[in-house]
C-alpha cells in the first residue's frame, strides 16, 4: 500500500501540507482533488521522494521513503506535474535512458519498451525531439516513462492535462486496465475524471484533508442528490403543479435554459410522484432525470468551507 502518516510540509511560515494521513491499497485508484494551491502536488512530491517532509512519514509498498529511498522508488512510477523531460532527446532516446536508470535489460527491456510505446501510441514521434512535440504527446511520453518498469504503485499528477477527448479516453482506459493490481493516486482538477477512473476520492484545501470517500458517497452529500430534473413545454404550469406534489421541498427553474429541478424533502423519493403529476395534468415534458448528485457542488462546498470559517 501507499500510506501517509501526518504528512506535513512547511516553507517558513507557510504550511503547504498540514498533517495529511491516508492509505491506498492495491486495486484502488485514489483521486486527489483540491483547488489550485491546495497542496496536491506538494503531497505527491513527498510521496515520490522528490521533496522531504517537514514532519510525518510516507511508506510505499512497505518502504519508508526517507529511510529506504531506493527501494521505495523502485516500487513507484511517478508522472510529475507538467511531465518534465529532456527536450533535446527523442521519445525513444528518453525511454531508453529511463530503461537504463531502471536497470531493464535483455528481453524484458525490449518487451517493456514495445509495450509502453504501443499503449501510449508513440510510434509516429519516436525520432522527433521532445521539445517539438505537442503538449499531449509530451504528456504521453511522461506517462510512458512512469509505467516503463511496470511498478506496483503509480503517482500521476494531472495525467490527462493537455490531451484531446480521444487521448483522454485512451489514457483513462489504460489507467482502468492497470487498476486491478496496482496502487494508483491521480491528482486532477477534472471532476469527470473522478467518475471515469477513481474508486475513491480525497479532497484537500489549504493543506488539510477535508474529505475521503467514494465518488458516490460524495455525490450523496449534494443538495441535488435525489432531486428530479426535467424540461417542460410549459414551465409556469409545471412549476405550479410540482409545488403541490407531496414531499416536494422546492422547485427551481434555471434562468438560462429553463430546466426545472424539483428538490425532495429529506428522506423522501419523489421521482414517481413527479412523473405521475405531470402526466395527470397533461403537461408535456422531456428528459425526466433522477439526479445522483453533483460533484462540482460538493467540491465547492467542502473546499470553500475553511475560508468561510476563517473569515467568521
N, C-alpha and C positions, 0 to 999 in steps of 0.2 A: 504494500500500500504506500501511498504518499501521506505523510502525517506532518502537520504543523502544530507546534505547541507554543502558545503565547508569543507568536512571532511578532517582533517589533523592529521598526527602523526609524531612527531619528536623524535629522540633519540640523544640528544646533537646536534651536527652539521649535523647529517644525517636526511634528510626529507624522510621518508619511504612512506608516502602518502601525496599528495600535493593538497589540495583544490578540492577533488572529489565530484561532485554533480550528482545525477541521481534519477529517480523514477522507481519503478517496481509495476505494478498493477495486480490484480487477473486475472488469465488466461495467464499470461506471464511467460515464462521461459527465464531468462536472463543468457547468457553465459558470464562469467567473464574471459577474456583472457589476457595473458601477459607472457613475458619471466620470467625465474626464477629471483627472487629478484625485481620484478616489483611493489610489494605492494599488490598483490591479497589477500594473507592470512591475512595480517595485516588489510586490509579493512574489510574482513569478520569477523574477531575477534572483530572489533569495532562495527559492525552491531549487532553481537550476544551479546554485552555487556561484552565480555571477556577482552577487552582492553579499557581503557578510551582514548578518542581522546585528542590531544593537543589543537585542535580548531575545530569548526564546530559542527554539531549535526546529530543524526540519529533518525528517527521515524519508529517504527514497528507497523503497524495497528493503527496508530494514537497515540501511546505511545512513549514518549521520552525515549530513552534507559538509559540516565543518571538520569532523573528526576522521571521516573516511571519504574524502572528496573524490578520489579516483574511482572507487567502487560505486559511489552514488551516481557519478556522471556516466559510467559505463551502462548503467541501467536506464539512462534517461535520454530521450530525444527532445531537443529544445529549438523551437522556432521563435526567435526574439521579435519584438515589435519592429516593423519595417523590413523584416527579412534581410538584414545586412549580409553582405558577402564581399568578395574581391572583384571589383568591377572590371578589371583588366583581364580576368580569367574568363574562359568559356564555361558554360554549364558542365561540360564533360570534364574539363580540367579541374574545376572546383569539386565535383563529386569524387573524382579520383583522389584528390588531395584529402578530402574528408574520409574516404575509404582507408587511406594510408594512416591518418590520425587514429581511426577507429581500429586499426590492426586487422583489416579484412584482407585475406589473401586467397589465391587459387580459385577453385570453382565457386566457393562461397562468395567471393568478391564479385565475380562475373555475374552470378545469379542475382545478387542484391542490386548491382548497378542496372542490370537489364530490367529488374522488377520495378525500381523506382522511376526509371526513365519512361517505361511503358505506362505505369499508373498515372504519372503526372503529365503524360503526353509532351515530353520534351524533345523528341527526336528531331523535330524541324528546326530547333535552335541550338543544338548541341555544340556547333562550331562557331557561334557568334559571341562576341564579348558581352558579358552580363550587363555592362553599362548601357548597351544599345537596346536591351530588351524592354518590353512594356512592363508596367508595374505588375500586371497579372502574371507574366512569365517569371519575373523576379521572385514573386511570392511562391510560385510553384517550385522554383529551384530551391528556395529556402525550406519548403516543406519536404522536398526530396532529401536534402541533407539530414533533416531531423529524423526521418524514418529509415535511413540507409542501413543502419546496423540492426534494424528490427528490434528496437528496445522494448522492454515491458512497460515502460512509463513514458508518456508524452506530455510536454508542456507547449501549448500552441497559443501564441499571443496574436490575436486578430488574424486567424489563418485564411480568411476569405476576403480580407481587405484588398480592394482594387481589382477583384475578379468580376467578370461579367456574369449574368444569371446562369448561363450554361456551365461556366467554370465553377461557380459556387456550388451548383448541383453536384458536379463531379467530385469536388473536394469533400462535400458533406457525405456523399456516398462512400468515399474512401474512409472517412472517419467512422461511419457506421459499420463498415466491413471490418475495421480493426478493433472496434469497441468490445467485442465479445471476450477477448483475452488480454486486453491492455488496460492500464490506468491512464485516463486522459483528462487533462484540465485544459479548458479553452477559455481564453479571455475574449470577450466580444461585446460590442455595443449594439449589435444587430439582434433584436429580440426574436425575430423569426428563426434565427439560428438555434435558439434555445429549444424551440419546438422541433426543429429538424434533426438535431443530433444529441441533445442533452437529456440524461435521465435524472439530473439533479441540478439545482442552481443555487449559487451563493451570491448574495448581494452585499456589496460593501460601499460605504461612503465615509469620507473624512477619516479613512484609515481603519474604520471599525466594521466588523462583521455584523450586519443587521438582519439577515435572513438566510436560512439554509433549509431548502425544501424541494420537492419535485415541482416541475412546471405546473402540473395540475393543482397541487396544493397552493401554490402562489396565486394562480388564477381564481381559486375559490375565495381568496381574500378581496377580490374585486367587487365593487358595488354592482357590476354588471353580471356577476355570477347568478344564473337562474333567471335573468331578465329575458324578455322576448322582444325581438326587433322585427320590423316589417315595413313595407312600403304600401301605403293605402292610396286608392284613387281619390278619395275624399278625406283629406287629412282632418278637417274640422269635425266631421261626423264620426270618424274613427276614434279620435281622442275623446270626444264626449261619451261615446259608448263604452270605451275601455275604462274610463274613470269610474264607471258604475260596476265593473266586474269585482266580484268578491275577492278579497285578499290582494287587490292591487294597491300599492303604496303611492305610486307616482307615474305619470305619463309625460315623457319628454319628446319634443319634436326638434330635430336638427334644423337650424335656421338655413343651412346651405342646401342640403339635398332633401329636406323634409322627411327624412326617415324617422319613424316612430320607435321609441324604446319604452317598453312597459316594465316597470320595476315591481317585484312582488314584496309583500310584507315578509318579514324574516320568518324562515322556516316553512314557507308555502310554495307550492308549484302552481303556476298559472297558465302554462302553455295551452293545455286543452281548453280551459275556460276562455282564453283569448280567441282561439280559433273558432270555437262554437259561437261566441258572441258576434264576431264579425260575419259569420255565415248567417246567423239568425236575423241580423239587421240588414242583410243584403249589401254589405259594404265590401266592395272589391278590394283585394289586396294581393301582393306578391311577396316572395322572399321571406316568408314567415320563418323565423330562426330562433332557436333557443341558444342564448349566449352562455359559453363556458366561463367567461370572464376575460378581462383584458389585461394582459401582462404589462403593457406600457403604463396603464393607470396605476397598477400595483407598484411598479418600479418607481414612478414619480412620487407616490405617497410615501414609500419606505425611505427613499433617498433624500427627500426634502424635509422629512420629519426632524432630523437632528438640527438642521439650520433653524427651523421654526422654534424648536425648544430652546436653542441657544439665544435667539432673539428675545424670547419670552423671559 
